[in-house]
Amino acid sequence: MKIKLIGGTLVNPAGEKSGKLDILIEDGCIKTIGDDAGSADRTIDITGKHVFPGFIDLHCHLREPGQEYKEDIFSGTRAAAKGGFTAVCCMPNTVPVTDNAAVCALVLEKARHASAKVYPVGAVTKGLMGKELTEMGELAEMGCVAFSDDGKPIANGAVMRAAMQYADTFGRFIMAHEESSDLVGKGVMNEGQTATVLGLPGITRAAEEAMIARDLLLAEAYGLRVHIQHVSTRGGIETIRAAKKNGVRVTCETCPHYFSADDSFCIGYNTNAKVNPPLRTKDDVSAVKEGLFDGTIDAIATDHAPHHKDEKRVEFALALSGISGFETAFSLALTHLTDDADVLARLLSVNPARIIGRQGGVITEGAQADITVADMNAEYVLTENSLLSKGKNTPFLGHTLRGSVTHTFVDGQLVFDGDDACE
C-alpha cells in the first residue's frame, strides 16, 4: 500500500529536506518527499503536526523472558509505538539473563511480531555476576548492538577493562550502569534534606560519580569507547563534559525523569518515584538540562522499567525501583525541556541512531520509513487507563503534559494511530 502524509512539518536536522513537505511511503520505504509527492492508496492529513525521524530508545526493559507479568515484548513495544519509538534497545536483565545465543534468539523471535524494532543488548558478564565475560562475539553475531550488565554495576575494574577491550574487537561497546554498591549501602533515595525529613536512608551522589570517573579513565587510558547510562548528577555530567573535551570516546544518556522531577517527588513515600539512580535535587535537574543543551549528554533514553502494582504498593524501602517511561518520554521532554523540534529530534532519534550504528535518525528518499508524527500543541492529563504498558508505575500520573504522538510508522507500516496500537 502507498501511504501519503500531507500537511505536516518535517523535522529533519540530519537530512537535506525539512519544512512543510508531503511524504509518500511505498514498500516500507520513503519514496518521495516534496510538495507533490504523488498518488497514494491512502492519504493521511497531518496538518498542524510535526513529522520526526522515528524515535530510538537506547535503554529499556521489556521483561521477556521470565517476567512477563510485568511486561512482555508485545505489550512493551505497543507502548513504545504509542510513545513514538520505532526501535528500542532492550536490556539483558531477563530471566534467564540474555547472556547467550539461545536467549538472544528467543528475544529476536518474539520481536518478529513486535510493534517496534527490537535491538537486544547482551550481558557483559555471565548471569550479570560481574565475574566471567560472556561470549560477546557470538552475541554480536546474533544482533546485539552493545553490552551491559544494567541493573548491576561491574564492580571489578579489571573486568570492566577486559569487557571494554573485548567488546571493541567486535565493533561493539559497553553501556555502563554506574553505581558503587558499597557506597549505595542500604540507601533507597537521594541523600539530602528530603531523605532526612522522610527518615529514609540516602544514596550519595558519589556512588554514581566515582564509577563514571573510573570508566572514563579506563576509556582514556586504552582509547576505548564507553556509553554512560542514565546520568543523573551535576558532578557526573561535569566529569563527562571534561572527558569529552579531552577526546575520550564517551557518549551518554539521561532519562526524562531526571529533567522533569526531583527528590521532592518522593514526599508522601511515593514509590512510583523510586528509581535507580534516584531522583536528585533541583540543581541536578538544572545540570541535566544544561548537559542536554550543550551536547554533553547525547541522548534521551527512557529506562522504561515496568513493574507489577504489587511491587510498588509496599513500603518505600521494599518497593522495586523503576519508572514506566515509553509513553511519556516525548511529552515530558516537550513539557519540561524544550519546544525546539530539532533539538528533540537530535536527542530522541539522530544521536541514538549514531550511537548504536543503526539506520534511522533521518528522513530521506530511499530510507526505511520509520516515522513519528506528533501534535506538539496537544495537552492531556496522564492516567493509568491511558497507558498501554502493563506497568503503570510513573510519578507523573495526574500531571498535565504537552505533546502527543498521533502516528508511528515502522518500515512503512502504521503501528500506532491515535489512541489505538495497530495489530
Disulfide bonds with the S-S distance in Angstrom:
none
